[in-house]
């Protein structure tokens, strides 16, 4: 088993990575007085009964929500909190988030505000959640004005990554996760980006050794970043590469056209194009970035969407400063920086 430390002083925790970790959850999760499992209907159909069996000695309660971004609302939070109260959870209870990024975000947010905060554990079941959203303590929900505009920084007590669950992941969701994997290579580690390019087919085939290495490296990079900047006041901002445009695309399409990972892939392409047009990178490096983005086969055509609507959505992004939109743009191999632009300066 691989084990990584997220070093945050009193809030430090471990990320465990291996096959069949779900089967040893009972030993891996220290029990509170009560445990509640929060998941969505798709994941529940695949793993719900097995998890209840693995945790039978702890007799967990279960709260199930509809799958997808449409569940990341205050109404869902209110439903979860009501269920937690009905179950009699106390400040000594524990939440287990079993699912992808949506489940992790909303379960973590609910845990952070229930009785002013109770423990929770992340058990991510998608590649995107395993390499990104389950690590670092960002929780939140969407509002009509934008994605994750309400939330909290609230660290889990542990992250359990079972690589075997990826075998039930639809290809579209796998590609979404690969988008976040590519992001780490561009923002931090060019050698890792080359590895991704060379092992792309093995990743698509979910080769165990390759996936374990890929997930570990992504978690190592995020651990290094989050340990330096827990609440995104400095270096942690680099994790937002592709997300300014990506979040805007999700918002103007009502979270229905793209998965989060697809929107980030498109966002990385246009933000790299923006970096080239502003002179931060040359054509040769832009081509390296776009070559690997094209491997995902996600359509990069957004001509059917209104640029005015997209810009308006980006203006509402929570990362902005003053009247300027915050972009994280590549400036060299494995390096990015924050660039603040007025709306009329956004061009690609």
N, C-alpha and C positions, 0 to 999 in steps of 0.2 A: 504493500500500500504506500502511495505517495502522500506526504504530509507537508503542508506549507503553513507558516505562521503569518498572520496579519498582525503586525506589531503596533498596537495602539495603547500601550500601557495597560491600565485597568480594563480596557475594552478589547484586549487582544483575544484572538480566537484562531482555531486551526481550520484549514481546508483539507479534507481527506479525499483522495482520488483513487478509485479502484473499481474493478468489476464486483458485482453482487453485494455492494454495501447496503442495499435495502434489506437484505436478509439478516444483517447484524445491527439493524437500527436499535433494537432493544438494548443492546450493550453500549452502543455509541451515544445514546441520548440519556443524559441524567434526568431522572424523573422529577417533575414538580409534584405538587399535590394533585393536579389534574393536567391532562394533556388534551389539546384539541388539534385535530388535523384539518388544515384548510387546503382544498384542492379544487380543480374544476371538473366538469362532468366527463370530459374526454379522458383525463388522467385517471379519474376515479374508475371509469370502465376498464382501464388497462391494469391499474395497480392498487385500486382501493381495497379490495378484499385481501390481497396479499399483505399490504401494509398493516391492516387491522390484525391479521394473523401474526405478523412479525412483532407487533406491539401488544399482543394479547395480554401480557402480564400487566401492562400499564392501562389497559381498558380505555383507549382514546375515544373522545367524542369526535365527530366528523361534521364539517361544514363544507358544503359543495356549492360552487357558484358556476354560472354559465361561462364557457370559454371565450377568450378573445378580449380585445381592447374595450369593447362595449361594456365590460364589467368593471372597468377602472373608474368608478364613479362614487360620489358621496353616498348615493342610495345603497350601493353594495356594501360600503363600509358600515353604514347604519344597520344593515341586515346582519352583517358578521358580528358587530358589537352586541346586538340584541341576542343573537344565538349564544355568544360567549357568556352573557349575563344569565341566560336561561340555563346554561350548563353549570352555572355556579362557579365559574373560574375566579380565582383570587389573584392577589399579587404574587403568589408563589406558584402559579400555574405556568404552563409553557405552550407556545404555539409552534406547530410544525408546518412549514410552507412546502407543500408537495406539488410541483408543477413548473411551468415556464416563468418568464419574466413578469407576466401579468399577476399570476398567483403570488409570486415572491414579493412584488411591490405592494400589493394590496394587503396581503397577510402581514407583512412587516410594518406597514403603516398602521394597521389595526392594532397590532401588538404594541406599537410605540405610544398609542394614546389610550389604550385600555387601562384604567386605573393608574394613569400616568406612566405606564410602561411595564410590560412583562416580557420575560425571556422568549426568544423565538429562534428556531433552527431552520436553515435553508436546505432543502433537498431538491435541487433543480433537475428537471427532467428533459429540458431542451438544450441543444448545444449553445444557443445564445445565452441562456441563463447560466450554464455551467462555466462559460468563459468570461462572462461579464456581469450580468445584472444581479446574480446572487452574492457577489463579492463586493464589499465596500460600504454597505449600509445605506444606500439610497433607497428610499421608499416613497410611494406617492400614488396619486390618482390624476386622471385627466379632467380638465374643465373645458367648456366650450371654447374658451379663449386660447387653449393650448395644452400640449402634452406635459404631464407631470408638474403642473403649475401649483399643486398643493401637495405637500409631503413633508418628510423629515429625514434627517440623517440619524439612523438608528441601527447599530451594529448587531448582527446575529451572534448567538453564542457558539455556533459551529456551522460549517458548510459541508455537507456530505454529497460527493459527486460520484454517482454510480454510472460508469461509462456504458454499461450494458443496456440501460434504458433507451439509449439512442437508436437501438435497432428497431424500435417501434415508431420512430420519428418520420413523418412524411418528408419527402425530398424537399418540398418548398420550405419547410421549417429548418431542415438541415442547411440549405443554402443561406437562409437568414442568419444562422449562427456563423457560417463561414464568413459572412460580411464583417462581423465583429472580429473574427480571427484576423482577417486581412488588415483591419484597422490597427491592431497592435503592431504589426510589422511596419506599417507606414509611420506611425507616430513614435516608435521607440527602438525597433530592432530590425535593421535591414537584412541581416543574415537570416532571421526568422522569416522574413517576407520571401526570401529566396527558397527557404525550406518549404514554405506553403506552396509556392509555384511548382517546385519539383515533386511534391508529394500530393498534389491536388487530387489525382485519381484515387490514391489510397485513402484520402480523407473522405471522398464521396462513397467509398466502399466500406467506411468505418473500420478500417484496419486497426485492431486493438492497440498495437504498439505505437502506431503513428498518432492515434487519437489521444492516447494517454500523454504522449510527449507534447502534442499541440495544446491540450487543455492545461497541462502543467505550466507550459511557458506563458500562456495568456494569464494564468492566475499569478505567476511569478511577477510579471510586469505590473499587473494591477495591484498586487500586494506592495510592490516597491513604491508605486505612486501614491496609493492610499495611506501608507504608513508615513509618508512625508506630509500629506495634505488631506486630512480626513474630510474636511468640509468645503473643498473646492474653492480655496482662496488663492491658489497658486498653480503648481504643476498639475494638479488633478484636472484642470481645465482641458489638458491635451486629449483626454478621453472623449471629448465632444467632437472630434474630427468626424465630419459627415453628418453630424446630428442637427446642425442649425437648419440646413436645407431639408434634411430627413424629417425632422419634427414638423417643419412647415408643410411638407408633402402629406404627411399623415393627417394634419389638421384640416387642410383644405379638401381632402377626400373623405372626411368624416371617419377616418380609421378603417375604411372598408376596402380600398383599392390595393394597398400595400401592407405586407407584414412590416414590423419594425425593422427587421434586418434588411429587407428589400429597400425600404426608404433610406436607410443608412448607406447602402451600396450606391444608390443613385446620388445621395448627398455627397459621398466621397468623390464620385466622378466629377460632379459639377464644382465642388470646392477645390479639387485639384486643378480643374480647368480655370477657375478663378485665380488660383495661385500662379498659374502659367501666364494668364493675361496681365497680372500685376507685376510680373517679372521675378517672382520668388523662386520659381523652378524653371528649368529649361525643357525643351521639347523631348529630349531623350529620357529624362526621368518621368515626365508626364506619361510617356508611352509605356514605361515600365509599370507604372501604377495602373494605367488603363488596361494593359494586357491582362493582368491578373483579375481585374474587375470584370472584364469580358468573359473570363472563364466561368463565372457564376451563371451566365446566360440570362441574367435579369435585364429586362428591357430598360434602356436608359432614355427612351423617348418620352419627354414630358411636354411636347408641343401642344397636346390637347388641353393642357392646364393653363390657367391664366397666370402670367408672371406677376401681374399686379396683385392677385390674390395671394400668391406665394410670398411676395415681398411683405404684404400686410401681415401675414401669419408670422413671418420671421421677426418683424418689428415687435411683436408681443412676446418674443422669447425671453425667458427669465434670466438668461445669461447676459443680456444686453446692458450697455452702460450709456445713460443719457439717451440721445437720439440715434446712437450708432448701434449697428448690429454686430454681435460678436461672432467671428468665424475663427476656427482653428485651421490653419493652412500649412501644407507642407512647404519647407524651405530648403530641405536637403534630405538625403537618404537617412531615414530613421529619426528625422527631426521635424518638428512643427512649432508654430507659435501662434499666439492670439493676434488677430488683426481686426480692428474696429473700423467699420465702414458705414458711411451714410447710405441710405437706401438707393440714392441715385448713382452710387459708386459700384453697385453690385452688377457685374457684367461677366459673361463668359462666352 
